[in-house]
Amino acid sequence: MYFVEFADTSIVITEPYFNFTSIQESMNEILFEEYQFQSALRINAGSLSAHHYFHMNPSQLCCLVVDSGFSFTHIAPYCRSRKMNEGISRINVGGKLLTNHLKEIISYRQLHVMDETHVINQVKEDVCYVSQEFYKDMEIAQLKGEENTVMRDYVLPDFSSIKKGFCKPREEMVFTGKYKTGEQILRLANERFAVPEMLFHPSDIGIQEMGIPEAIVHSIQSMPEEMQPHFYQNIVLTGGNTLFPGFRERLEADLRSLSPSHLPVSVLLPTNPICYSWEGGKLLSHNPDYDEMVVTREDYEENGHFICEEKFDI
């Protein structure tokens, strides 16, 4: 076990864009008065991702960070590591909404799972994907038997012999009759791609907001015209929802159809989009300018919340 001495430790802590002042002040008090950290840096996760991107691509001037996480999807343009506040967008669609919607569909069609959030979240991560041709996949999902190439059977955990659910291999699926074993099976067809489709078309379930492609175009169009080509060429995906198979390809295709035809579009999916901002924070902590960016406990004790407002460009 490893113990950290807070009084000798510098902390980098993330917060949402446009956070409330009252929450920021409470956070300052917790960090410096309750835990008494030596120094602290309060920053947006997207800024850490942008720092990571510019560190790996020093020749680039601009990037657009798309962070699709548990509660929200944020789109934030950065120029030379500085965020452009006027271009930041938020969509109220994230992994939590997708999991809850999948719970409702399964509970309505097959089995009551409204209390099984953790299990259904795992089902979502194991079997869902982003369709490249939604209506074509919908037609396939309506076919019977082996012709339905979308259909998958998911074995639910019983937490004794089966600790974690898993997707049955296609060749082991039974299309007529029932399985001989006592396994509890979920049969999933159009749910596999209809649930992640909400990231692209939230209006499908009555959420009157833009999908991610439209929000990206809206964000880029709010930037100066000479910068827009740079943003289209440097779109960085972070957050767990970007791990759905086909997400990057679909987003790039949708952006290609929405953006000016003469501009190239490039979407980057990092190897580990969930930890991308954390890795950016790690890089930032080794930056020669890091000590100039933080607020020390002595600074805070002398100047209070004012010094944090001045230093943290949130």
N, C-alpha and C positions, 0 to 999 in steps of 0.2 A: 504494500500500500504506500502511496506517495502523498505526503502532506505538503500543502502550499502555505507559506507564511505570507498572509495578505499584505502586511506592512512593507514587504520587500518586493511586491509583485505589481507589474503593470498589466492592466486588463483592456482588451478590445471588446466592446459590447455593441451588438447591432440593435437598431430600432427601426420602426417603419418610417416611410417618407412622411413629411409634414406632421410629425408627432406633436401631440398637445404639450404645451409648455408645462402644465401642471404635472404631467407624467415625467417629462424630462427632469424637472426639479426634484421629484420624488426619487428618480433613479440616481441623480447626483448625491442625494442624501444617503441613500442605501450604500452606494459605492464608497463614499468618502467618510461618512459619519458612523455607519453601522459596521461595515467591513474594513474600513480604513485602508483601502488600497493605496499603494505608493503613488500610482498615477493611472489615468483612465483615458480611453479614447472612445467616444460615442459616435457611431457611424452607421450609415445604411448598408445593408448586405449587398445591394447593387453596386455601391461604390467600391466595395472590396472585390467584387467580380470584375468591375471595370479596371481596377488596379492590376489584377491578375492578367487580364487580357492585354493591356498595354505593356506590361512587363514582358509577356511572351511575344508580342508583336510591336516592337518599339517604333517601327516605321509608320504605324497607323495613327491618324489624328482623332478619329471618331469611332465610337461603337454604340450599339443599342443593346442594352441588357434586358432580356425577357425572363422574368423570374416567376415561374408558375408553381406555387407551393400549396400548402395545406388549406389555407383560407382564401387567398387571393391570387391574382396574377397581376404583377406590376410590369410596366414597360417604361424604361428610363433611358434617355439618350445622354451620352457622355462625350465631352470634347476635351482632349488632353487631360483626362482623369477628373474633369470638373463636370458635375451633373448640370443639365439644362432643365431647370425647374418647370419651365413653360411647356415642355414636351412630355412630362411624366403622366402616365395614365394608369388607372387601376380598374380591373374587371373583378367583380365579386363572384368569381368562379374559381374554385380550387379543388384539391383532392378530396376534402371533406364532403363537398357537395356531390361529387361523383360517386363516392362510396355510399352516401345516403340515398341517392337516386337508384343505385344498383340494389340496395336493400329493399327499397319499395317495389321495384320490378320483380325481384325474386319472391318476395312475400306475397305479391298479388298473383303470380303465375304458378309458383311451385310450393314453397315452404316458408313458414313464418320465421324470418331472420332479423326482425327489427331490433332485437337486443344483441345481435352478434356483430357489432361494428368491426371488431378486430379481425374476425374470420373473413367477413365480406371484403374488408380492405385488402386482405391477402388474395382473395379470389380476383379482385379487380387487378391487382398487380401481376398476377400469374397468367390471366387469360385475355385481358382486354388489349385492344390495339386500335390504332387510328387508321381508318379506311382511306384508301387513295381514290376509290370510286364508290361512294356511299350507296347510290341507287342500284349499282350492279351487285354489290355485296348483299343488299337487302333482298334482291331477287334470289340469290343463291341460298340465303338463310331461310327462304320459304319452301325450298325443295325437300322432298322426303328421302329418308334413308341415306345411303352412302353418297348420293349426289350432292347432299348438303355438306360441302367441304368446310363451311364456317363452324358447324356444330362441334362442340367439345363437351366431354363429361368431366366434371370436377369432383374429386373424392373429398368429402368434408372430414375434418379431424374428429375423432371420438375422444381424444386426449388420454387414451390408454394405450392401444396398439398403434394408432395413427396420431402422432403428435402434431403434425403439420399437414394441411391439405395439399393436394397435388392434382395436376391435370393428367388424365389418363392418356397414354399414347394412342394415336389414331387407330393403330392396328388392333388394339385391345378393346375398342368400343363395340358395344352390342347395339345393333340398330333395330332388331326385332326381339320382343320379349324383355325379360329382366335379367339383371346380373345375378349369378348364383351366390355370390358372396354377400355378407351382411353389410357391405359398405353403403354409406348414405351418399347418394349421387345428386349433384346439381347438373342439369342439362342446359347448356348455354348456347344460344345461337346469335340472334341479332344484338343481344345485350353486349356482346363482346366489343362491337364497334360503335353502337348507338350511345353508350355511356361516355366514352372519350369525345364523341362528336360535340358534346356540350361545350367543350373548350373553343370550338370553332363556330358553333351556332347556339349560344345560350337561349335564344328566342324559341328554340324547339321545345323547351319546357317552361316557357312563359317568362323567362328573365329578359327584360327589355334592355339589353346591353349589347355592345359590339362584341364580336368574337375576336380572338387574338389577332388574326391577320388584319382585320379592319382597324383594330386599335393601334397596331404597329404603323400602318399607313397614315392614320390620323396623327400619331405622334411625330412621325418623320415630316409630314406636311406642315407641322407647326414650327419647324426649324427653318433657318435661312436657306434659301434655294440653293446656294452654292455648296452647302454642307450635306444636302439630302442624298446625293450619290454615295457619299462616304458611309452614311448610316445603312443604306440598303446593302452595301457590300460587307458590313461588319456587324451582323446580328448574332448575339451570343445567347444560347439557351441555358438556363439554370433552373433548378428546382425539380422535385420528384416527378411531376406530370410530364416532363420532357422525355422521360424514359419509356413511355409507351412506344412499342414498335411502330414505325411509320410516322411518328410525330414530326420529325425534322423534314422528311421528304414532302409530307402534306403541306406543312407550313410554307416551305419554299415554293411549292407549286401554286398555292393560293396567293402568295405575295407576288409571284410572277404575273398572275392574271390581274392583280389589282394595281400594280406599280407601273410607271411609265415604261413603255416597251424598249426604249433605248438604254435604260439603266440596268446594269448587271445586279443580280440578287444573290447573296451568299449567306447561308445560315450555318453557324458552327454549333455542333453538339459536343461539348467536352467529354472526355472519358468518364469523369465522375461529376455530373452536373449538380449533385446534391451537396458535395463538399467544395465546389468551385470557389464560393465566396470565402469559405474558411481558409482555403489555401491562399487566397488573396490576402487575407488578414495575416497569415503567417509570413508572407513575403513583405507586407507592409511593416511588420514589427522589426524586420531586419533592415529597413530603409534608413539611410543615414539621417534623413529628416524626421524620423519618428519622434525623437525627443521634443522637436518643435511643435508637433501636432497634438501631443497629449496635454492634459491638465494634471499637474501634480497635486498631492494632498495639501502641500504648503500654499500653492496658488489658490486652491479652493478655500482654505481656512482664512486666507487674507482677503480675497475678493468675492467669495460666495458664488452664487449662480451666474453672476455677470460674466465671469471669466470663461465659463463653459459655453454660454451663448456666443461669446466672441470667437472662441476657438473652434467649436464644432459647427461645421457648415452643414447643417442637417435640413 
